[in-house]
């Protein structure tokens, strides 16, 4: 109960060692039969252990099934237990049919009450509502509630300062003036980093990550809106070579972007070297090269009118999503491989990158809406799939995409649980999950091509302070 409250109030990074110790003690004391556990308690126990990398089988829920192999009907009266079961079922991995059954069984009853399961939500976004609903004015509840309010206030102050720094950095680059058709959205770019890295102490990491995210958007716009096929080929080759002289014949906007990319990335590499003792520049260069390769493939497809197969589109789209660039930067900024011996290596996060990238690409296509400030060409997995399957309808293909996103979440869960067994990677897996959690907010366009949920998130996390003066 206490650990769950700490996490939901988004203050868990203050108590990582204590949380680990409490869960380990309960894990060691638990019996295989889990006698005496209610549906609520066992579901909560299961969820917390999985979130923190403990190995626990979903078969523990068999105790709530009848002789016919289905969940007992009497459980339908236990709304509190069903809500926690639904939450626990979100941590499903491939092949865990019992959790799929649990999600279906509990979801039929509580999904209307629980539209945003904790595991799929940004804790920073939901913490304020939890504070308002958090009952109790005495003892640990009151103290924890006050800590959460202080934490929100501190985080808002830090985030506003960081946003000001990013806005100044972006203005000083001069790219907005030179690339007038490109997106000019420093707040949106910073929001990715703010959501992924919620710990106020990670200011430097958020700032540097936002810079890399900025260039993903800007280079995407260059490939969509500015360069000719020949110029884009030169630009891509130059990124692989990491040599200023290669771009001298390109138009000024492309040269400016290229120079800013190299200068910024080299600077990030130097900062990582000073902090963690290794220079990741080769890995960062490789990530940028792969991104430009993917952008170039898409540019050639659209220039020739070629519609790829859905498989070709999705494989390339995972790279053009930019997720691998973000997570490779995160990997080094967080110092995940700073230790010797059993440290997590870059190859170990490949599946996490793939799953988050697939979730982003499919969500982006699922919305089938354009960014309101960008007029370039965009492909669609749905379009490619329907061409391959002429008898399919838009509704059936959308259902397929939803199922694919669900499958990727299962795989992402599995990989994050695996990585969480190494304590050095816990901050990375949390950030990766937060990145996936942000995707629906970033791509849920309304009929006016606006992003109302994203606007609500930004207002809540950066500007709204009503919960801070609310009295219990």
C-alpha positions in Angstrom: 0.0 0.0 0.0 2.7 2.5 1.0 5.0 1.6 -2.0 2.1 1.9 -4.4 1.1 5.3 -3.0 4.7 6.5 -3.2 4.9 5.5 -6.9 1.5 7.0 -7.8 2.5 10.3 -6.1 5.6 10.3 -8.3 8.0 10.6 -5.5 9.5 7.1 -5.8 12.9 8.2 -6.9 13.4 9.6 -3.4 13.0 6.1 -1.9 14.5 3.6 -4.4 16.7 1.7 -1.9 13.9 1.5 0.7 11.3 0.3 -1.9 13.8 -2.3 -3.2 14.4 -3.6 0.4 10.7 -3.8 1.2 9.8 -5.6 -1.9 12.7 -8.0 -1.6 11.7 -8.9 2.0 8.1 -9.5 0.9 9.2 -11.5 -2.1 11.4 -13.8 0.1 8.6 -14.3 2.6 5.9 -15.1 0.1 4.8 -18.7 -0.1 4.0 -20.4 -3.4 0.3 -20.8 -2.4 -0.2 -17.2 -1.4 -2.8 -18.3 1.1 -4.7 -15.4 2.7 -4.1 -13.0 -0.2 -7.2 -11.2 -1.4 -7.6 -10.5 -5.2 -6.6 -6.9 -4.5 -3.5 -7.7 -2.4 -2.2 -10.4 -4.7 -2.7 -8.3 -7.8 -0.9 -5.3 -6.2 1.9 -7.6 -5.0 2.3 -9.0 -8.5 2.4 -5.6 -10.2 4.9 -4.1 -7.8 7.2 -7.0 -8.0 7.2 -7.1 -11.8 7.7 -3.4 -12.1 10.9 -3.8 -10.0 12.4 -6.7 -11.9 11.4 -9.6 -9.6 10.6 -12.9 -11.2 7.0 -13.8 -10.5 4.7 -16.1 -12.5 1.3 -15.1 -13.6 0.1 -18.6 -12.5 -0.5 -17.2 -9.0 -3.8 -16.0 -10.3 -5.0 -19.5 -10.9 -6.2 -19.6 -7.3 -9.1 -17.3 -8.3 -10.3 -19.7 -11.0 -13.0 -22.2 -10.6 -12.9 -25.9 -11.6 -14.1 -24.9 -15.0 -10.9 -22.9 -15.6 -12.4 -19.5 -15.7 -12.3 -16.7 -13.1 -14.9 -17.2 -10.4 -18.2 -15.2 -10.9 -18.2 -14.0 -7.3 -15.2 -11.8 -8.1 -17.4 -9.5 -10.1 -18.6 -8.0 -6.8 -15.1 -7.1 -5.7 -14.7 -3.9 -7.7 -11.6 -2.8 -5.8 -9.9 -6.2 -6.4 -10.9 -6.2 -10.1 -9.4 -2.7 -10.6 -6.1 -3.9 -9.2 -6.3 -7.1 -11.3 -6.8 -5.0 -14.4 -3.8 -2.9 -13.5 -1.7 -6.1 -12.9 -2.8 -7.5 -16.3 -1.1 -4.5 -18.1 2.3 -6.1 -17.2 1.6 -9.1 -19.4 4.3 -10.6 -21.6 4.0 -12.9 -24.6 2.3 -16.2 -24.0 0.7 -15.3 -20.6 -2.8 -16.2 -21.5 -4.0 -16.0 -17.9 -3.2 -12.3 -17.8 -5.0 -11.8 -21.1 -8.0 -13.6 -19.6 -7.6 -11.4 -16.4 -7.6 -8.2 -18.5 -10.7 -9.3 -20.4 -12.5 -10.5 -17.3 -11.8 -7.4 -15.2 -11.9 -5.0 -18.1 -15.5 -5.8 -18.9 -16.4 -4.5 -15.4 -13.9 -1.8 -14.6 -12.5 -0.4 -17.8 -15.0 2.4 -17.7 -13.8 3.4 -14.3 -10.1 2.9 -15.2 -9.6 4.4 -18.6 -5.9 5.0 -18.0 -4.2 2.0 -16.3 -1.2 3.0 -14.1 1.3 1.0 -16.2 0.4 2.8 -19.4 0.2 6.3 -17.8 2.8 9.0 -17.0 3.0 9.2 -13.2 3.7 12.9 -13.4 0.3 13.3 -15.2 -1.7 11.2 -12.9 -0.1 12.3 -9.6 -2.2 15.4 -9.1 -5.4 13.5 -9.3 -4.1 10.9 -6.9 -3.1 13.7 -4.5 -6.7 15.0 -4.6 -8.1 11.5 -4.0 -5.5 10.6 -1.4 -7.5 10.4 1.8 -6.1 11.0 5.3 -4.8 13.9 7.3 -2.7 12.1 9.9 0.5 10.1 10.1 2.3 8.9 7.0 -0.5 9.8 4.6 -0.4 13.5 5.5 3.4 13.6 5.3 3.5 11.8 2.0 0.9 14.1 0.5 2.9 17.2 1.6 6.0 15.6 0.1 4.2 15.0 -3.2 3.0 18.7 -3.3 6.6 19.9 -2.6 7.9 17.6 -5.3 5.4 18.9 -7.9 6.3 22.5 -7.0 10.0 21.8 -7.3 9.6 19.9 -10.5 7.6 22.8 -12.1 10.2 25.3 -11.1 13.0 23.2 -12.5 11.1 22.4 -15.7 10.3 26.0 -16.4 13.9 27.0 -16.0 15.0 24.2 -18.4 12.4 25.2 -20.9 13.7 28.7 -20.9 17.2 27.4 -21.5 16.1 25.2 -24.4 14.1 28.1 -25.9 17.3 30.3 -25.7 19.5 27.5 -27.2 17.0 27.0 -30.0 16.8 30.7 -30.8 20.6 31.1 -30.7 21.0 28.3 -33.2 19.3 30.4 -35.8 17.7 27.5 -37.6 14.1 28.8 -37.0 15.0 31.9 -39.0 16.7 29.9 -41.8 14.2 27.0 -42.0 11.0 28.9 -42.0 8.9 25.9 -43.2 10.3 23.6 -40.5 8.6 23.0 -37.2 9.4 25.5 -34.5 8.2 23.7 -31.4 10.7 23.8 -28.5 8.0 23.2 -25.9 6.8 20.0 -27.6 10.4 18.8 -28.0 11.1 19.4 -24.4 7.9 17.7 -23.3 9.3 14.4 -24.6 12.3 14.7 -22.3 10.3 16.1 -19.3 8.0 13.1 -19.5 10.7 10.5 -20.0 12.9 11.7 -17.2 10.7 12.9 -14.3 13.4 13.1 -11.6 14.1 16.8 -11.0 17.7 16.0 -10.4 18.2 14.9 -14.1 18.2 18.4 -15.4 21.4 18.0 -17.5 20.1 14.8 -19.1 16.8 16.4 -20.0 18.5 19.4 -21.7 20.8 17.3 -23.8 18.1 14.8 -24.7 15.9 17.6 -25.9 18.6 18.9 -28.2 18.8 15.5 -29.9 15.0 15.3 -30.2 15.0 18.8 -31.8 17.3 17.6 -34.6 15.1 14.5 -35.2 12.2 16.8 -36.0 14.2 19.3 -38.0 16.1 16.8 -40.1 12.8 15.1 -40.8 11.5 18.4 -42.1 14.6 18.9 -44.3 14.0 15.6 -45.9 10.3 16.3 -46.4 10.4 19.9 -47.4 13.8 21.2 -48.5 16.3 18.9 -50.2 16.3 17.4 -53.6 17.0 13.7 -53.8 20.6 14.4 -54.8 21.1 16.9 -52.0 19.5 14.5 -49.4 21.9 11.8 -50.6 24.9 14.1 -50.0 23.5 15.1 -46.6 23.1 11.5 -45.6 26.6 10.6 -46.7 27.9 13.6 -44.8 26.2 12.4 -41.6 27.9 9.0 -41.9 31.3 10.7 -42.6 30.9 13.3 -39.8 32.9 15.8 -41.9 32.0 19.4 -42.4 33.7 19.6 -45.8 31.3 17.2 -47.4 28.3 19.6 -47.3 30.0 22.7 -48.7 28.0 22.5 -52.0 24.6 22.1 -50.2 22.1 24.9 -49.7 22.7 27.2 -46.7 19.8 25.8 -44.6 21.1 22.3 -44.9 24.6 23.3 -44.2 23.5 25.2 -41.1 21.5 22.2 -39.8 24.4 19.8 -40.5 26.9 22.0 -38.6 24.5 22.5 -35.7 24.0 18.7 -35.6 27.7 17.9 -35.5 28.5 20.7 -33.0 25.7 19.7 -30.6 26.3 16.0 -30.8 30.1 16.4 -30.3 29.3 18.6 -27.3 27.0 15.9 -25.9 29.7 13.3 -26.4 32.2 15.4 -24.5 29.8 16.0 -21.6 29.2 12.2 -21.3 32.9 11.6 -21.4 33.6 14.0 -18.6 30.8 12.6 -16.4 31.0 8.8 -17.1 34.5 8.3 -18.5 33.8 7.1 -22.0 33.1 8.8 -25.3 30.0 7.6 -27.1 30.4 9.6 -30.2 30.8 6.6 -32.6 27.5 5.2 -31.3 25.8 8.6 -31.6 27.1 9.1 -35.1 25.9 5.7 -36.1 22.4 6.4 -34.7 22.2 9.6 -36.7 23.4 7.9 -39.9 20.7 5.2 -39.5 18.0 7.9 -39.1 19.1 9.7 -42.2 19.3 6.4 -44.2 15.6 5.8 -43.2 14.6 9.3 -44.1 16.3 8.9 -47.5 14.5 5.6 -48.2 11.2 7.3 -47.5 12.1 10.3 -49.6 12.9 8.0 -52.6 9.7 6.1 -52.1 7.6 9.2 -52.2 9.5 10.8 -55.0 9.0 7.8 -57.2 5.4 7.1 -56.1 6.4 3.7 -54.8 4.2 2.2 -52.1 6.3 -0.4 -50.1 4.9 -3.5 -48.5 3.6 -3.1 -45.0 6.6 -5.0 -43.7 9.1 -2.9 -45.6 7.3 0.3 -44.4 7.2 -0.7 -40.8 10.9 -1.9 -40.6 12.0 1.4 -42.1 9.5 3.3 -40.1 10.9 2.1 -36.9 14.1 3.8 -37.8 12.5 6.9 -39.2 10.6 7.3 -35.9 13.8 8.5 -34.3 13.3 6.4 -31.3 16.7 4.7 -31.6 18.4 8.1 -31.6 16.5 9.1 -28.5 17.2 5.9 -26.6 20.8 5.6 -27.6 21.4 9.1 -26.3 19.4 8.2 -23.1 21.5 5.1 -22.7 24.8 7.1 -22.5 23.4 10.2 -20.8 22.2 8.0 -17.9 25.5 6.1 -17.7 23.9 2.7 -18.0 27.1 1.0 -19.1 29.4 2.9 -16.7 30.2 -0.2 -14.6 32.3 -3.1 -15.7 31.5 -6.8 -15.4 27.7 -7.3 -15.7 26.9 -3.9 -17.1 24.2 -3.6 -19.7 25.6 -3.0 -23.2 24.0 -1.2 -26.1 23.1 -4.4 -27.9 21.1 -5.4 -24.8 18.6 -2.6 -25.4 17.9 -3.4 -29.1 14.6 -5.0 -28.4 13.4 -2.2 -26.2 14.3 0.2 -29.0 12.4 -1.9 -31.5 9.2 -2.1 -29.4 9.0 1.6 -28.5 9.7 2.5 -32.1 7.0 0.2 -33.4 4.5 1.6 -30.9 5.3 5.1 -32.0 5.2 4.4 -35.7 1.9 2.5 -35.5 0.3 5.1 -33.2 1.4 7.9 -35.5 -0.1 6.1 -38.5 -3.2 5.1 -36.6 -4.0 8.8 -36.0 -3.5 9.4 -39.8 -3.3 13.1 -39.1 -0.7 15.7 -40.1 1.2 17.9 -37.8 -0.5 21.2 -38.2 2.8 23.0 -39.1 4.2 20.4 -41.5 3.1 19.8 -45.1 5.5 17.1 -46.2 4.7 13.6 -47.4 4.0 10.9 -44.9 3.4 7.2 -45.5 1.1 5.0 -43.6 1.2 1.4 -42.5 -2.6 1.2 -42.9 -2.3 2.4 -46.5 0.4 -0.1 -47.3 -1.5 -3.0 -45.7 -4.7 -2.2 -47.5 -3.0 -2.2 -50.8 -1.6 -5.7 -50.1 -5.1 -6.8 -48.9 -7.7 -5.2 -51.1 -10.6 -6.9 -49.4 -9.7 -5.4 -46.0 -11.6 -2.5 -44.6 -10.2 0.5 -42.7 -11.9 -0.8 -39.5 -10.4 -4.2 -39.7 -6.9 -2.8 -40.4 -7.3 -0.4 -37.5 -8.1 -3.4 -35.3 -5.0 -5.1 -36.5 -2.9 -2.1 -35.7 -4.4 -2.0 -32.1 -3.5 -5.7 -31.7 0.0 -5.0 -33.0 0.5 -2.2 -30.5 -0.8 -4.5 -27.7 1.7 -7.2 -28.8 4.6 -4.7 -28.7 3.6 -3.6 -25.2 3.9 -7.3 -24.1 7.3 -7.5 -25.7 8.4 -4.2 -24.2 7.2 -5.4 -20.8 9.3 -8.6 -21.1 12.4 -6.8 -22.1 12.1 -4.1 -19.4 11.5 -6.8 -16.8 14.7 -8.5 -18.0 16.8 -5.4 -17.9 15.5 -4.4 -14.5 17.3 -7.4 -13.0 20.4 -5.2 -13.4 20.0 -2.2 -11.1 22.2 -0.1 -13.4 19.5 -0.1 -16.1 16.4 0.8 -14.0 16.5 4.5 -14.9 16.8 3.6 -18.5 13.9 1.2 -18.5 11.7 3.7 -16.7 12.6 6.3 -19.2 11.9 3.9 -22.1 8.5 3.0 -20.7 7.7 6.7 -20.2 8.6 7.3 -23.8 6.1 4.7 -24.9 3.5 6.1 -22.5 3.9 9.5 -24.1 3.2 8.3 -27.6 -0.7 8.4 -27.4 -0.5 11.9 -26.0 1.7 13.0 -28.9 -0.3 11.5 -31.6 -4.0 11.7 -30.5 -5.2 14.4 -32.9 -8.7 15.6 -32.8 -10.8 16.7 -35.8 -9.2 20.1 -35.8 -5.7 18.6 -36.0 -5.0 19.6 -32.4 -3.6 17.6 -29.6 -5.9 18.3 -26.6 -4.5 15.5 -24.3 -1.0 16.8 -24.9 -2.1 20.3 -24.2 -3.7 19.1 -20.9 -0.5 17.3 -20.0 1.7 20.4 -20.6 -0.7 22.7 -18.7 -0.9 20.2 -15.8 2.8 19.5 -15.4 4.2 23.0 -16.2 1.7 25.6 -15.3 -1.3 24.4 -13.2 -0.6 24.8 -9.5 -4.1 24.4 -8.1 -3.3 21.1 -6.3 -0.5 22.8 -4.4 -2.9 25.1 -2.6 -5.7 22.5 -2.3 -6.4 21.6 1.3 -7.3 18.0 2.4 
